[in-house]
Amino acid sequence: MSEGGFVLDTPEQIEIYRLLAIQKALKLEVERGLKMTKGNQALWRAEEVLELYERLPEGRLTKKKALRLITTLLEDLMPLDRGESNE
């Protein structure tokens, strides 16, 4: 096995990776004006995910709002270990 590699072999890990990819695509578009694909693919994917997780807001979904909501969703799904022990 090569150094620095990793394997995503559970459905949860694969879903987190998908959400991270959507988040990074939105971040590039919002902060740098760069697009990973033609059209609004990142926004459309974010909308699908937010609807799936029942977090789609009322009204128009902007890229900035989608980025904020996807980031919050990721934080909820994978809380950061801040060195706190559950014991």
TORKOL-4160 file (C-alpha; in steps of 0.2 Angstrom, whole numbers, padded with zeros to 4 digits, m for minus):
87
<pt num="1" X="0000" Y="0000" Z="0000"/>
<pt num="2" X="0006" Y="0017" Z="m0004"/>
<pt num="3" X="0010" Y="0030" Z="0010"/>
<pt num="4" X="m0003" Y="0043" Z="0013"/>
<pt num="5" X="m0018" Y="0034" Z="0005"/>
<pt num="6" X="m0034" Y="0029" Z="0013"/>
<pt num="7" X="m0049" Y="0018" Z="0010"/>
<pt num="8" X="m0067" Y="0023" Z="0011"/>
<pt num="9" X="m0076" Y="0007" Z="0013"/>
<pt num="10" X="m0092" Y="0011" Z="0023"/>
<pt num="11" X="m0108" Y="0019" Z="0016"/>
<pt num="12" X="m0106" Y="0033" Z="0030"/>
<pt num="13" X="m0088" Y="0037" Z="0025"/>
<pt num="14" X="m0093" Y="0038" Z="0006"/>
<pt num="15" X="m0107" Y="0049" Z="0010"/>
<pt num="16" X="m0096" Y="0061" Z="0020"/>
<pt num="17" X="m0083" Y="0061" Z="0006"/>
<pt num="18" X="m0097" Y="0066" Z="m0006"/>
<pt num="19" X="m0103" Y="0080" Z="0005"/>
<pt num="20" X="m0085" Y="0086" Z="0007"/>
<pt num="21" X="m0084" Y="0086" Z="m0012"/>
<pt num="22" X="m0100" Y="0097" Z="m0014"/>
<pt num="23" X="m0094" Y="0108" Z="0000"/>
<pt num="24" X="m0077" Y="0111" Z="m0008"/>
<pt num="25" X="m0085" Y="0114" Z="m0025"/>
<pt num="26" X="m0097" Y="0127" Z="m0017"/>
<pt num="27" X="m0082" Y="0135" Z="m0008"/>
<pt num="28" X="m0072" Y="0137" Z="m0024"/>
<pt num="29" X="m0087" Y="0145" Z="m0033"/>
<pt num="30" X="m0092" Y="0157" Z="m0018"/>
<pt num="31" X="m0074" Y="0162" Z="m0012"/>
<pt num="32" X="m0064" Y="0162" Z="m0029"/>
<pt num="33" X="m0077" Y="0162" Z="m0043"/>
<pt num="34" X="m0070" Y="0146" Z="m0050"/>
<pt num="35" X="m0081" Y="0132" Z="m0056"/>
<pt num="36" X="m0078" Y="0114" Z="m0056"/>
<pt num="37" X="m0091" Y="0110" Z="m0069"/>
<pt num="38" X="m0102" Y="0119" Z="m0081"/>
<pt num="39" X="m0118" Y="0126" Z="m0075"/>
<pt num="40" X="m0123" Y="0126" Z="m0057"/>
<pt num="41" X="m0119" Y="0107" Z="m0053"/>
<pt num="42" X="m0113" Y="0111" Z="m0036"/>
<pt num="43" X="m0128" Y="0121" Z="m0031"/>
<pt num="44" X="m0140" Y="0107" Z="m0038"/>
<pt num="45" X="m0131" Y="0093" Z="m0029"/>
<pt num="46" X="m0131" Y="0104" Z="m0013"/>
<pt num="47" X="m0150" Y="0106" Z="m0015"/>
<pt num="48" X="m0152" Y="0087" Z="m0017"/>
<pt num="49" X="m0142" Y="0083" Z="m0002"/>
<pt num="50" X="m0151" Y="0096" Z="0009"/>
<pt num="51" X="m0168" Y="0090" Z="0003"/>
<pt num="52" X="m0162" Y="0072" Z="0008"/>
<pt num="53" X="m0157" Y="0077" Z="0025"/>
<pt num="54" X="m0173" Y="0088" Z="0027"/>
<pt num="55" X="m0163" Y="0104" Z="0028"/>
<pt num="56" X="m0169" Y="0113" Z="0013"/>
<pt num="57" X="m0174" Y="0131" Z="0018"/>
<pt num="58" X="m0189" Y="0140" Z="0011"/>
<pt num="59" X="m0187" Y="0152" Z="m0003"/>
<pt num="60" X="m0172" Y="0153" Z="m0015"/>
<pt num="61" X="m0156" Y="0144" Z="m0011"/>
<pt num="62" X="m0140" Y="0154" Z="m0015"/>
<pt num="63" X="m0123" Y="0147" Z="m0016"/>
<pt num="64" X="m0118" Y="0156" Z="0000"/>
<pt num="65" X="m0133" Y="0149" Z="0009"/>
<pt num="66" X="m0130" Y="0131" Z="0002"/>
<pt num="67" X="m0112" Y="0132" Z="0008"/>
<pt num="68" X="m0116" Y="0137" Z="0025"/>
<pt num="69" X="m0130" Y="0124" Z="0026"/>
<pt num="70" X="m0118" Y="0110" Z="0019"/>
<pt num="71" X="m0105" Y="0115" Z="0031"/>
<pt num="72" X="m0117" Y="0114" Z="0046"/>
<pt num="73" X="m0123" Y="0097" Z="0040"/>
<pt num="74" X="m0105" Y="0091" Z="0039"/>
<pt num="75" X="m0102" Y="0097" Z="0057"/>
<pt num="76" X="m0117" Y="0088" Z="0063"/>
<pt num="77" X="m0113" Y="0072" Z="0055"/>
<pt num="78" X="m0094" Y="0072" Z="0060"/>
<pt num="79" X="m0091" Y="0082" Z="0076"/>
<pt num="80" X="m0073" Y="0086" Z="0078"/>
<pt num="81" X="m0063" Y="0078" Z="0092"/>
<pt num="82" X="m0057" Y="0092" Z="0102"/>
<pt num="83" X="m0047" Y="0082" Z="0114"/>
<pt num="84" X="m0062" Y="0079" Z="0126"/>
<pt num="85" X="m0064" Y="0062" Z="0133"/>
<pt num="86" X="m0081" Y="0054" Z="0136"/>
<pt num="87" X="m0075" Y="0045" Z="0151"/>
